[in-house]
C-alpha cells in the first residue's frame, strides 16, 4: 500500500473508526508498516555501499590528501553510529531495566526501585518507579555484589560515596532469578566500561538439538535466550549477548550456509550484533557451528576441526562426532558434538562410541598428541544426542509419564544410563554436568510438548522409546579454574522435532596471553617426592613428560625407580626441576602442567593427569592426581610442588566482583549458626568427588554464649584445619623463627568438654595423607614454612611461657579461591623484619560510623538516666 492508495481507499474507513470511538486505525497502520519496510530495505542496500566507500577513503592515496579521507571517514563514522552500524556489525544496545526490591530499615520493609543502565554505566536508586533519578552510582563506584547463602533473594551492594565512604546496602528481590538477572546486568556493566585491555571473563552458550530431519520453525529465539524448563535465566537478561555461541545439531537437513544464516539472523534480532563465524564442521547430518562477537576476532587462534565416524563398523557417518577447538588468548577450548548409537539396549555400544571418539578425534595442540582430548584443553564441552535412556521396563511407561507430569525426576534420574555409567567410571570420567531440573527431551509427538510418543510400530514388532534425557551437555575443566553454569534446561515452544533443544550457559575465567615486562626473569618450579602408582604388571621402566605453555619445550625426567606390589601395581619414584620461560606470578598462576607417565621401551602412555600451579601460590604443597588413559583410571600420582616467582600483586578479576556471603550474621534469637564454604578440588580431581558446598561447623548455643571456634586458618590458602579433642593449638606451624604459643591460646578443658558435642567433624574432598605418611618407602617431605594463626576466643588471653610442641592436623578443606581468606588471630607474634613480606600490615577494622549513611544499628539504645555516665548504658 502506498500513500495515494491509502487516501483513495482507506482514509474514509479510518475516519469512520474514529467516529465510532475505535482508537485503532487499520489503514494507517498498514501504510506505516509498508513505509518502514521500504525504508529498512533501502538502508540495508545503502549501508554496505557506504562501508565500502568508507574503506576506500580511509586509504591514504598521497601525503597531500591525508587529512581529507580522515575527515570524511570521521563523518561516515558518525553516520554509521547514528544508525547503529559499526565496522560491519551493529552495536549491542542493552535496554535499561528496573527491579522492584525491598529494603529493611529498623524492622520496617520499604519498597525501592533499582534501575540499571548498562550503556551509561549507572545504577539508580529510586523510591518510586517514575521518581527522580538524581541518586545514582557510577560503575567504578560499585565495588562488590555479595549474595546471601541463607536467603537466596537477598543481595548486598557495596558502593563508595563521594566522600570515599564505603556503604553496604541490603536489598531483597522478588525471587532468585531476579537477583541473578540483576547480578548479570551489573557484571555486564563492569565489563563494558572496564579499562582492562583484555577480558578476564567471558560467557559461552552451548546448545544441542536433534532436529529430526525437519527444518526449524520460524522463531527459535527461546533456545538462545535460555527460556523454557530447568535452570533458566530471567527475562531481564534477554538482550545480554554471550561472547561465544556453540550450536550442535544432529539429523540436520539444512545446508551449512542456510543453517549458519538462520542462526546469525536469530542472534542479530536478539542482541543487535552480527556474530562472526569461527568454525563449522559437518559429518553427514551431524554439525557444529561456533560464532563469536566481532570484537574477539583477533583474540582467537589455532582453530582446528575434525570428525569421527562410529556408524556400522565405524565407517558410516550417520553416528559419530564433530569437534572444534581454538585458543582464546591464553585459554584453550574444545567442543565435541556427538550422536551416539540409539536403542535402550545398546548401552555398551554407546560406551564404545565414546571411547572411539576420545581416541581418534584430532583437535588441539599437536604437541599434546600423547594425551586424549580430555587433557588437551583448559575447558572441554561435550554435547549432543548421547542417546542414553532411562532404564525401566517397558511396562512402566505410564508410570514414567506420571512422574514427569508431577515433576518428580529424581527416581527417573537414578535409573538414567548415563548417570549410572558415569558413577561406575565407565564413561565421561571426571566430567561435570549441572543438575537436571527439566523434563526428558525425547521422545515427543511432533508439534506438541504435552505428549510423549514412547511406542513405535516396526516390522519386528512394537519398539519402546521411554521418555529419556538423550540430549545432554557435559564439561571437563582443568583444576582451579573459574567456571559457573548459569543455565541448563530445554525449550517448550520448539516442536518440529521429536527432541526438544537443550541449552546451557557458562561464565568462564580466561587467561591473558600478555605479561608484564618485570616477569621476564628467572623463576623455578620444583616437583619433589613424585610417586606414580600404576595399575600394571609391566616390567618396563618409566619416565614422566611435563607439557605446559610456560615451558620452552617438553621436559622429560630420568628413569624412575620401580617397586612392584603383590596386588598387581607398580610404584615409581620421580623428581624434577622445571624452569618457566616467564616468571611473572599472575601469568604462572593461570597455568597448568599436563603430565604423562610413559614407558621407556615403546614410548607408550600409561596415564595422564593435570596439576594447577595456583595451588602452590604461596608455599610447598602436596598433590594427588588421578591418572587416566583413554578415559579409564590407570593409577595415581602424588608428590609436592613449590613455585618460585618474582613478586607481584595480582589484579582483581571480573568474576571476583560477585561473591557469596560465607555465613549470615546470627539473628537476635540465634539458636543455630552455620558457616558454609565452597570447595575446590586441590590439584587434580579425585574419583567420585563432586564439587559441593560443605557445612564446616554448626552449634546451637545462644548468641550471648557462642561455642569458641577451634579452627586453625592458613591465611595464604584459605584452608581450614580442625583439631582433635585433646590436640593443642600452636600459634606458628613448624616455623623455626617462632616458638609455640600453646599456653597463651590453650583451651580450658572443662569448657572444651562442655562444648565438644556441638562441633561436627567436616567432610573432606582430599585423599587422605595418612597412608602416605605411614609409607616406609616414602622419602621425607620438606617442612613447610608457613605463617598461620589460630582463631581463638574473643576474650583476652593471659600470656604464658612460649613452648615448642608439635601439632597434629586433620585433613584440610579447601575453600573457593574467589572468596576471602579466613579470620586472623589477634595475638599473633610480630614477624621479624627480614622475613616480613612486602605487603602492608593489616589494619584493625574501624568501627562503623552510622552518621555518614542512612543505615542504623539494629540495637536501639535507651536514653541516659540523669546522672548516669555514658559508659554505664545497657
C-alpha positions in Angstrom: 0.0 0.0 0.0 1.3 3.5 -0.9 0.1 6.9 0.3 -2.1 7.5 -2.8 -3.9 4.2 -2.4 -4.4 5.0 1.3 -6.0 8.4 0.7 -8.1 6.9 -2.1 -9.5 3.8 -0.3 -8.7 3.7 3.4 -8.8 7.1 4.9 -12.6 7.2 4.9 -12.7 3.8 6.7 -10.3 5.1 9.4 -12.4 8.2 9.8 -15.5 6.0 10.5 -13.5 4.1 13.1 -12.7 7.3 14.9 -16.3 8.4 14.8 -17.4 5.1 16.3 -14.9 5.5 19.2 -12.5 2.9 18.0 -8.9 4.1 18.5 -7.4 1.6 16.0 -6.7 2.9 12.5 -6.0 -0.3 10.4 -5.4 1.5 7.2 -2.9 3.9 8.6 -1.2 1.0 10.4 -0.8 -0.9 7.1 0.6 2.2 5.4 3.1 2.8 8.3 4.3 -0.8 8.2 4.8 -0.6 4.4 6.8 2.6 4.6 9.0 1.2 7.4 9.7 -2.0 5.4 10.7 0.0 2.3 12.9 2.3 4.4 14.6 -0.7 6.0 15.4 -2.3 2.7 16.8 0.9 1.4 19.1 1.1 4.5 20.2 -2.5 4.0 21.2 -1.8 0.4 22.9 1.6 1.2 24.9 0.8 4.3 27.2 -1.8 2.6 28.0 0.6 -0.2 28.8 3.3 2.4 31.1 1.0 4.2 33.0 0.2 1.0 33.2 3.9 0.3 34.4 4.5 3.8 37.2 1.9 3.5 38.2 3.4 0.1 38.5 6.9 1.6 40.5 5.6 4.6 43.3 4.5 2.3 45.8 7.5 2.2 46.4 8.0 -1.6 49.0 10.7 -1.2 50.6 12.8 1.6 48.7 15.9 0.4 45.4 14.2 0.7 46.0 12.6 4.1 43.6 14.8 6.0 40.7 14.6 3.6 40.0 10.9 4.0 40.2 11.1 7.7 37.7 14.0 7.8 35.3 12.2 5.5 35.9 8.9 7.4 35.0 10.6 10.7 31.8 11.9 9.1 30.9 8.4 8.0 31.7 7.0 11.4 29.1 9.4 12.9 26.6 8.3 10.2 27.2 4.6 11.0 26.9 5.2 14.7 23.7 7.2 14.4 22.0 4.2 12.6 23.6 1.6 14.9 26.2 0.4 12.4 29.8 -0.1 13.4 32.5 -1.5 11.2 30.3 -4.1 9.6 28.3 -5.1 12.7 25.7 -3.3 14.7 26.2 -2.2 18.3 24.7 -4.2 21.2 22.2 -1.9 22.9 21.0 -3.4 26.2 17.9 -1.6 27.3 17.5 -0.1 30.8 15.9 -2.5 33.4 14.2 -1.6 36.6 14.0 -4.0 39.5 11.5 -3.7 42.4 13.2 -4.6 45.7 12.6 -4.3 49.4 15.0 -2.6 51.9 14.9 -3.4 55.6 15.3 -0.4 58.0 14.5 -0.6 61.7 12.4 -3.7 61.1 10.3 -1.8 58.5 10.3 -3.1 54.9 10.4 -0.2 52.4 9.8 -0.6 48.6 12.7 0.6 46.4 13.5 0.5 42.7 16.9 -0.2 41.3 17.4 1.0 37.7 20.3 -0.5 35.7 21.6 1.5 32.7 24.4 -0.7 31.2 25.1 1.6 28.4 25.8 4.7 30.5 27.3 2.6 33.4 25.0 3.9 36.1 22.9 2.3 38.8 20.0 4.4 40.0 18.3 4.1 43.5 14.7 5.3 43.3 11.9 5.4 45.9 9.2 5.2 43.2 9.3 3.8 39.7 8.7 7.1 38.0 10.6 9.1 40.6 13.6 11.4 40.0 16.9 9.8 39.0 19.2 12.1 41.0 20.7 9.4 43.2 22.9 7.0 41.4 26.3 5.3 41.5 28.7 5.1 38.5 30.1 1.7 37.6 33.5 2.3 39.2 31.9 3.3 42.5 30.1 -0.1 42.7 32.7 -2.2 44.5 31.1 -5.5 45.2 27.9 -7.6 45.0 27.6 -10.1 47.9 24.9 -12.9 47.6 23.4 -14.3 50.7 23.6 -18.1 51.0 20.9 -18.3 53.7 18.4 -16.1 51.8 18.5 -16.7 48.1 16.7 -13.4 47.3 19.0 -11.1 49.4 21.8 -9.2 47.9 24.3 -6.7 49.4 25.6 -3.9 47.2 28.9 -2.4 48.3 29.3 1.1 47.0 31.7 4.1 47.5 30.3 7.5 48.1 31.8 10.8 47.0 33.3 11.2 50.4 35.1 7.9 49.9 32.9 6.2 52.5 32.0 2.6 51.8 28.4 1.7 52.3 26.7 -1.7 52.4 23.1 -1.6 51.1 21.0 -4.7 51.6 18.1 -5.5 49.2 15.6 -8.3 48.9 14.4 -9.3 45.4 11.1 -10.9 44.4 12.8 -14.2 43.5 16.2 -15.8 42.9 16.0 -15.4 39.1 15.6 -11.6 39.5 18.6 -11.4 41.8 20.7 -13.4 39.3 19.5 -11.2 36.4 20.5 -8.1 38.3 23.9 -9.5 39.0 24.5 -10.4 35.4 23.5 -6.9 34.3 25.9 -5.3 36.8 28.6 -7.6 35.7 27.9 -6.7 32.0 28.1 -3.1 33.0 31.5 -3.5 34.7 32.8 -5.5 31.7 31.6 -2.9 29.2 33.2 0.0 31.0 36.4 -1.8 32.1 39.7 -0.2 31.4 41.5 -3.5 31.0 42.9 -4.1 27.6 41.9 -7.8 27.6 38.9 -9.6 29.1 39.4 -12.0 32.1 35.9 -13.5 31.9 33.6 -14.5 29.1 30.3 -16.2 28.7 29.6 -19.2 26.4 26.3 -20.5 25.2 26.2 -24.2 24.4 23.2 -25.7 22.6 22.3 -29.1 21.2 19.3 -30.2 19.2 18.3 -33.3 17.3 16.3 -31.7 14.5 14.6 -34.9 13.5 15.3 -34.3 9.7 12.9 -31.4 9.8 13.6 -27.7 9.2 13.4 -25.3 12.2 10.3 -23.2 13.0 10.2 -19.5 12.2 11.1 -18.5 15.8 13.8 -20.3 17.7 14.9 -17.3 19.8 13.9 -19.0 23.1 16.7 -21.5 22.6 19.4 -18.9 22.6 17.8 -16.9 25.4 17.8 -20.0 27.7 14.0 -19.9 28.2 11.9 -22.9 29.0 12.2 -25.6 31.7 15.1 -26.3 34.1 17.6 -23.7 35.3 16.7 -20.7 33.1 17.6 -17.1 33.0 15.5 -14.1 33.9 13.7 -12.0 31.2 15.9 -9.0 32.2 18.9 -10.8 30.7 17.3 -11.4 27.3 19.5 -8.8 25.5 22.8 -9.6 27.1 24.9 -11.3 24.4 27.2 -14.2 25.1 30.8 -13.9 23.8 30.5 -17.3 22.1 27.6 -19.4 20.7 28.4 -23.1 20.1 25.5 -24.9 18.4 25.5 -28.6 17.8 22.8 -30.3 15.7 22.0 -33.9 14.8 19.8 -35.1 11.9 20.1 -31.6 10.5 18.5 -31.4 7.0 19.8 -27.9 6.1 22.9 -26.9 4.2 25.8 -25.3 6.1 25.2 -21.8 4.8 21.5 -21.9 5.3 21.8 -23.1 8.9 24.6 -20.5 9.6 22.5 -17.7 8.2 19.5 -18.8 10.2 21.4 -18.8 13.5 23.1 -15.5 12.7 19.8 -13.8 11.9 18.2 -15.0 15.2 21.2 -13.7 17.2 21.1 -10.4 15.3 17.4 -9.9 16.2 18.1 -10.8 19.9 21.4 -8.9 20.5 21.7 -6.4 17.7 25.1 -7.9 16.8 26.3 -9.6 13.7 28.3 -12.5 15.0 31.4 -13.8 13.2 31.7 -17.5 12.3 34.7 -19.0 13.9 34.3 -22.6 12.6 31.8 -25.0 11.2 32.2 -28.8 10.6 29.7 -31.3 9.3 29.7 -35.1 9.2 26.6 -36.3 7.3 23.8 -34.7 9.3 25.9 -34.0 12.5 27.1 -30.4 12.6 28.8 -27.9 14.9 28.9 -24.2 14.5 30.9 -21.7 16.6 30.1 -18.0 16.5 31.9 -15.2 18.3 31.5 -11.5 18.9 33.3 -9.4 16.3 35.5 -7.8 18.9 37.1 -11.1 19.8 38.2 -11.8 16.2 41.9 -11.0 16.9 41.9 -13.0 20.2 41.0 -16.3 18.6 43.8 -18.5 17.1 44.8 -22.1 16.5 41.4 -23.2 15.1 41.1 -26.9 14.4 38.1 -29.1 13.4 37.7 -32.9 12.9 35.2 -35.7 12.8 35.0 -39.4 13.8 32.6 -41.9 12.4 31.0 -44.5 14.7 28.3 -45.9 12.4 28.3 -49.5 11.2 31.9 -50.8 11.5 33.0 -47.2 12.3 32.7 -46.5 8.5 29.3 -44.8 8.3 28.8 -41.2 9.4 25.1 -41.4 10.5 26.5 -41.8 14.0 29.7 -40.2 15.3 31.1 -36.8 16.4 32.4 -33.5 15.1 34.6 -31.2 17.0 36.1 -27.7 17.0 39.0 -26.3 19.1 40.7 -22.9 19.4 42.7 -20.7 21.7 41.1 -17.6 23.2 44.1 -15.5 24.3 45.8 -17.8 26.8 42.9 -20.3 27.3 42.2 -23.3 25.2 38.7 -24.5 24.4 37.4 -27.7 22.9 33.8 -28.6 21.8 32.5 -32.0 20.7 29.1 -32.6 19.3 28.2 -36.4 19.1 25.3 -38.5 18.0 25.8 -42.0 19.6 24.1 -45.3 18.9 20.3 -45.4 19.6 18.3 -48.0 21.4 17.7 -48.6 25.1 19.5 -52.0 25.0 22.7 -50.7 23.3 24.3 -49.0 26.3 27.6 -50.8 25.9 27.8 -49.8 22.2 27.4 -46.2 23.2 30.2 -46.6 25.7 32.4 -47.9 22.8 31.3 -44.9 20.7 32.5 -42.6 23.4 35.9 -44.3 23.7 36.4 -44.3 19.9 35.7 -40.6 19.7 38.0 -40.0 22.7 40.9 -41.8 21.0 40.6 -40.6 17.4 39.2 -37.1 17.4 42.2 -35.0 16.5 41.9 -31.5 18.0 44.1 -29.0 19.8 47.8 -28.6 20.1 49.7 -31.2 18.1 52.4 -31.2 20.9 49.8 -32.8 23.1 49.3 -35.9 20.9 50.2 -38.3 23.8 47.0 -37.1 25.5 43.4 -37.8 24.6 41.1 -34.8 24.1 40.1 -34.7 27.8 43.6 -33.4 28.8 44.3 -31.1 25.8 42.1 -28.2 26.8 41.5 -25.8 29.7 37.8 -26.4 29.0 36.3 -29.2 27.1 32.5 -29.3 26.4 30.8 -32.4 25.2 27.3 -32.0 23.9 24.8 -33.8 21.6 22.3 -36.6 21.4 24.1 -39.1 23.6 21.1 -41.5 23.4 21.4 -42.8 26.9 18.0 -43.9 28.1 16.1 -44.3 31.4 16.5 -48.0 32.3 12.9 -49.0 33.3 10.8 -51.9 32.0 8.6 -51.0 29.0 5.6 -51.8 31.2 6.4 -48.8 33.4 5.9 -46.3 30.6 2.8 -44.7 32.0 4.4 -44.6 35.5 7.3 -42.6 34.0 4.9 -40.2 32.3 3.1 -39.7 35.6 6.3 -38.9 37.4 7.2 -36.4 34.7 3.9 -34.6 34.9 4.4 -34.3 38.7 8.0 -33.0 38.0 9.4 -35.7 40.2 12.6 -36.5 38.3 14.9 -37.9 41.0 13.7 -41.5 40.7 14.0 -41.4 37.0 17.4 -39.9 37.0 18.7 -42.6 39.4 17.9 -45.0 36.5 19.4 -42.8 33.9 22.0 -44.9 32.0 24.5 -42.1 31.6 24.4 -41.3 35.3 24.9 -45.0 36.2 27.8 -45.4 33.7 29.5 -42.3 34.9 29.2 -43.4 38.6 30.8 -46.7 37.6 33.7 -44.8 35.9 33.0 -46.3 32.5 32.4 -43.1 30.5 32.9 -39.3 31.0 35.4 -39.8 33.8 35.8 -36.5 35.8 33.3 -34.7 33.6 30.7 -32.4 35.3 27.1 -31.9 34.5 24.7 -29.3 36.0 21.8 -30.8 37.9 18.9 -31.7 35.6 15.7 -30.0 36.6 13.8 -30.3 33.3 11.7 -33.0 31.8 13.1 -35.7 29.4 13.7 -34.2 26.0 12.8 -37.4 24.0 10.5 -38.8 22.5 7.7 -36.3 21.9 4.9 -36.3 19.4 5.8 -33.6 16.9 4.1 -30.2 17.1 3.2 -30.7 20.8 5.2 -30.9 24.0 2.2 -32.4 26.0 2.5 -36.0 24.9 5.4 -38.5 24.7 5.3 -41.0 21.8 7.0 -43.8 23.5 5.8 -46.6 21.2 6.9 -47.1 17.6 5.5 -49.8 15.3 8.1 -51.8 13.3 8.1 -54.9 11.2 9.7 -56.8 14.0 7.1 -55.6 16.5 6.4 -52.7 18.8 9.5 -50.8 19.9 9.5 -48.8 23.1 11.3 -45.4 23.4 10.7 -44.5 27.0 10.9 -40.8 27.8 14.6 -40.1 28.4 17.2 -37.4 28.8 19.0 -38.2 25.5 20.3 -34.7 24.8 23.0 -33.5 27.3 25.8 -31.0 27.9 28.8 -32.0 30.0 32.1 -30.3 30.6 35.6 -31.1 31.9 38.0 -28.3 33.0 41.5 -28.1 34.4 41.6 -27.8 38.2 41.3 -24.4 40.0 39.7 -22.5 37.1 36.6 -20.3 37.3 33.6 -22.0 35.7 30.0 -21.3 36.7 26.9 -22.8 34.9 24.3 -20.1 34.7 21.6 -22.0 32.8 20.8 -25.7 31.9 17.4 -26.6 30.5 15.3 -27.2 27.4 12.8 -25.2 25.4 9.0 -25.6 25.5 8.0 -23.9 22.2 10.2 -25.5 19.5 8.2 -28.6 18.4 9.1 -29.5 14.9 11.3 -32.4 16.1 10.6 -35.3 18.5 13.5 -33.9 20.5 13.5 -30.6 22.4 16.5 -28.3 22.1 18.8 -28.2 25.2 20.7 -25.1 26.2 23.5 -24.4 28.7 25.2 -21.1 29.6 28.6 -20.8 31.3 30.6 -18.0 32.9 34.3 -18.8 32.4 37.5 -17.1 33.6 40.1 -16.7 30.8 43.9 -16.1 31.0 45.7 -13.3 29.1 48.4 -14.0 26.7 50.3 -10.9 27.7 52.6 -10.5 30.7 54.4 -7.6 32.4 58.0 -6.9 31.5 59.1 -7.4 35.1 58.1 -11.0 34.7 60.9 -11.7 32.3 63.2 -13.0 34.9 64.4 -16.4 36.2 61.9 -18.5 38.2 61.5 -22.1 39.1 59.0 -24.8 39.7 60.3 -27.7 41.9 58.4 -31.0 41.9 59.6 -33.3 44.7 58.8 -36.7 46.1 56.8 -37.6 43.0 55.4 -41.1 43.2 53.3 -42.8 40.5 51.3 -45.9 41.4 50.3 -47.6 38.1 47.8 -50.4 37.7 50.0 -52.6 35.6 52.3 -55.6 35.9 54.7 -54.4 33.2 58.4 -54.9 33.9 59.5 -51.8 31.9 61.0 -48.6 33.2 59.0 -45.4 33.2 59.6 -41.7 32.9 57.4 -38.5 33.1 56.8 -35.9 30.4 55.8 -32.4 31.5 53.9 -30.3 29.0 52.8 -26.7 29.5 52.7 -23.4 27.6 55.1 -21.8 30.1 57.8 -24.4 29.2 60.1 -23.8 26.2 59.9 -27.4 25.3 58.7 -30.8 26.7 60.6 -31.8 29.8 61.4 -35.4 30.4 62.6 -36.9 33.7 65.2 -39.6 34.1 64.0 -43.2 34.5 62.2 -43.7 37.8 62.9 -46.4 40.4 60.3 -49.2 40.3 58.9 -51.2 43.2 56.4 -54.0 42.4 53.4 -54.8 44.6 51.7 -58.1 45.1 48.3 -56.7 44.1 49.4 -56.0 40.6 50.6 -52.4 40.7 54.0 -50.7 40.4 55.2 -47.7 42.4 57.7 -45.4 40.6 59.7 -42.5 42.1 60.5 -39.3 40.2 61.7 -35.8 40.8 62.4 -32.8 38.7 63.0 -29.1 38.4 61.1 -27.0 35.8 62.2 -23.6 34.5 59.4 -21.4 33.1 60.2 -19.1 30.3 58.4 -16.3 32.2 58.2 -16.0 36.0 55.5 -13.3 36.2 53.3 -14.6 39.0 50.0 -13.5 37.5 50.8 -15.4 34.3 52.1 -18.5 36.1 49.2 -18.8 38.5 46.8 -19.3 35.5 49.0 -22.1 34.1 48.7 -25.8 34.4 51.2 -28.7 33.9 49.9 -31.7 32.0 51.7 -34.9 33.0 52.2 -38.1 31.0 53.8 -41.2 32.5 55.4 -43.2 29.7 57.4 -46.4 29.3 61.0 -46.2 28.1 60.8 -49.2 25.7 57.9 -48.2 23.5 57.1 -44.5 24.5 53.6 -45.6 25.3 51.5 -43.6 27.8 50.4 -45.4 31.0 48.5 -42.4 32.4 47.9 -38.7 32.1 46.9 -36.0 34.6 47.0 -32.3 35.3 48.3 -30.0 38.1 47.3 -26.4 38.7 50.2 -24.0 39.7 47.7 -21.8 41.5 47.6 -24.4 44.3 51.3 -23.7 45.0 50.8 -20.0 45.1 52.4 -19.3 48.4 54.3 -22.4 49.7 55.2 -26.0 49.1 52.0 -28.0 48.5 51.3 -31.7 48.2 49.1 -33.0 45.5 47.4 -36.2 44.4 46.2 -36.6 40.9 44.2 -39.5 39.3 45.9 -40.8 36.2 43.7 -41.8 33.3 44.3 -43.2 29.8 41.7 -43.4 27.0 39.0 -42.4 29.6 39.9 -45.1 32.2 41.7 -44.8 35.5 45.2 -46.2 35.3 46.7 -45.1 38.6 47.6 -42.1 40.9 50.4 -39.6 41.1 51.4 -38.0 44.4 54.1 -35.5 45.3 54.8 -31.9 46.2 55.2 -28.8 44.2 56.8 -25.5 45.1 56.7 -22.3 43.0 59.4 -19.7 42.9 58.4 -16.5 41.0 59.0 -12.8 41.0 56.9 -10.7 43.4 53.8 -9.0 42.1 50.4 -8.0 43.2 47.6 -9.9 41.3 44.9 -7.8 39.7 41.3 -8.4 40.6 39.3 -10.5 38.2 35.9 -9.5 36.9 34.4 -12.7 38.2 35.5 -11.7 41.7 33.1 -8.8 41.5 30.3 -11.1 42.7 30.9 -13.1 45.9 28.9 -15.4 48.0 28.4 -14.5 51.7 30.1 -17.2 53.7 27.8 -17.0 56.8 24.9 -14.8 57.7 25.0 -13.0 61.0 23.1 -14.7 63.8 19.7 -13.3 64.5 18.8 -11.9 67.9 17.1 -15.2 68.8 20.1 -17.0 67.3 20.0 -20.7 68.0 21.9 -22.0 65.0 25.0 -20.6 63.3 26.3 -22.3 60.2 29.4 -21.5 58.2 29.4 -22.7 54.6 32.4 -22.8 52.3 32.6 -23.7 48.6 35.0 -26.5 48.0 37.6 -26.6 45.3 39.5 -29.7 44.1 43.1 -29.0 45.0 45.2 -30.0 42.1 43.5 -32.9 40.3 40.1 -34.3 40.8 39.6 -37.3 42.9 37.3 -40.1 41.7 33.6 -39.7 42.6 34.3 -36.4 44.4 31.7 -33.9 43.2 32.1 -30.2 43.8 29.7 -29.3 46.5 29.1 -27.0 49.5 30.2 -28.3 52.8 28.8 -27.4 56.3 32.0 -26.6 58.1 30.7 -26.4 61.6 27.4 -25.7 63.5 26.4 -25.1 67.0 23.2 -24.5 68.9 24.5 -22.1 71.6 22.7 -18.8 72.2 24.2 -15.8 70.7 25.4 -14.5 74.0 27.5 -17.6 74.7 28.7 -18.9 71.3 30.9 -22.0 71.1 34.5 -21.0 70.6 35.8 -21.8 67.1 38.5 -24.4 67.5 39.8 -23.9 64.0 43.2 -23.1 62.5 43.4 -20.8 59.5 46.2 -20.9 56.9 45.8 -17.4 55.6 47.5 -17.8 52.3 45.5 -20.8 51.3 42.0 -20.3 52.8 42.4 -23.9 54.2 40.6 -24.9 57.4 42.2 -27.4 59.8 40.1 -28.9 62.5 41.9 -30.1 65.7 41.0 -33.2 67.7 39.6 -33.1 71.2 42.9 -33.4 73.0 45.1 -31.6 70.5 46.7 -28.3 71.4 46.7 -25.3 69.1 50.1 -23.8 68.3 50.3 -20.2 67.1 53.0 -20.9 64.5 53.1 -24.0 62.3 56.6 -25.7 62.1 58.3 -22.4 61.6 61.8 -22.2 63.3 61.6 -18.4 63.5 59.0 -18.7 66.3 58.2 -20.8 69.3 54.8 -22.2 70.1 52.1 -20.0 71.6 50.3 -23.1 73.0 49.7 -21.9 76.6 48.7 -18.4 75.7 46.0 -19.9 73.4 45.2 -23.1 75.3 41.7 -24.2 75.9 40.1 -24.7 79.3 39.5 -28.4 79.5 36.2 -28.1 81.3 35.0 -25.6 78.8 36.2 -27.7 75.9 34.4 -30.8 77.4 31.2 -28.7 77.8 31.2 -27.7 74.1 32.8 -30.6 72.3 29.5 -32.2 71.4 28.5 -29.1 69.5 31.3 -29.3 67.0 30.7 -31.5 63.9 33.6 -33.0 62.0 33.9 -31.8 58.5 33.8 -33.9 55.3 36.8 -33.7 53.1 37.4 -34.0 49.4 41.1 -34.6 49.8 42.6 -38.0 49.6 43.9 -39.0 53.0 47.5 -38.4 53.5 47.8 -40.9 56.4 48.5 -43.8 54.2 51.3 -41.8 52.5 52.7 -40.7 55.8 52.9 -44.3 57.1 54.6 -45.5 53.9 58.1 -46.6 54.9 59.3 -46.2 51.3 58.4 -42.6 51.0 61.2 -40.0 51.3 60.7 -37.3 54.0 58.6 -34.3 52.9 60.2 -30.9 53.3 58.8 -28.9 56.2 56.5 -26.1 55.0 57.5 -22.7 56.4 54.1 -21.0 56.5 52.7 -18.3 58.7 49.5 -19.4 60.3 47.3 -18.1 63.0 44.7 -19.5 65.3 41.1 -18.3 65.6 40.8 -18.1 69.4 38.2 -16.8 71.8 37.4 -13.1 71.8 38.3 -12.8 75.5 41.9 -11.6 76.1 44.3 -14.3 76.9 47.0 -14.3 79.6 50.4 -14.6 78.2 52.4 -17.5 79.3 55.8 -19.0 78.6 56.4 -20.0 75.0 57.0 -23.7 74.5 57.5 -25.7 71.4 55.5 -28.8 70.7 54.1 -30.4 67.5 50.5 -30.2 66.5 48.6 -32.8 64.7 46.2 -31.7 62.0 43.4 -33.3 60.3 42.7 -33.2 56.6 42.3 -29.8 55.2 39.2 -28.5 53.4 39.8 -26.0 50.6 37.6 -23.0 50.1 36.9 -21.2 46.9 39.9 -19.0 46.0 37.5 -16.3 44.8 36.2 -15.9 48.4 38.0 -14.1 51.1 40.5 -15.6 53.4 39.7 -16.8 56.9 39.8 -14.8 60.1 43.1 -13.9 61.8 44.0 -14.3 65.4 44.6 -11.0 67.2 47.5 -12.3 69.3 50.0 -13.5 66.7 53.7 -12.7 67.3 55.4 -10.0 65.2 57.3 -11.1 62.2 61.0 -10.3 62.0 61.9 -7.5 59.6 63.9 -9.8 57.3 61.1 -12.3 57.0 58.3 -9.8 56.7 56.7 -10.0 53.2 56.5 -6.8 51.2 52.8 -6.3 51.9 51.2 -3.8 54.2 50.3 -5.0 57.6 46.6 -5.5 58.1 45.0 -2.6 59.9 42.5 -3.2 62.7 38.9 -2.6 61.5 37.4 0.7 62.2 34.0 0.9 63.9 31.2 1.6 61.5 30.1 5.3 61.6 26.4 5.3 61.1 26.2 9.1 61.0 27.5 9.1 57.4 24.8 6.9 55.9 21.2 6.0 56.1 21.8 2.7 57.9 21.3 2.4 61.6 22.4 -0.2 64.1 19.9 -3.0 65.0 20.3 -2.3 68.7 18.4 0.7 69.9 19.9 2.4 72.9 17.8 3.6 75.8 18.0 7.2 76.9 20.6 8.0 79.5 19.2 8.4 83.0 20.0 11.7 84.8 23.4 11.3 86.5 24.3 8.2 84.6 27.5 8.2 82.7 27.7 7.1 79.0 29.7 4.1 79.8 27.0 2.6 82.0 24.3 2.3 79.4 22.9 -1.2 78.8 
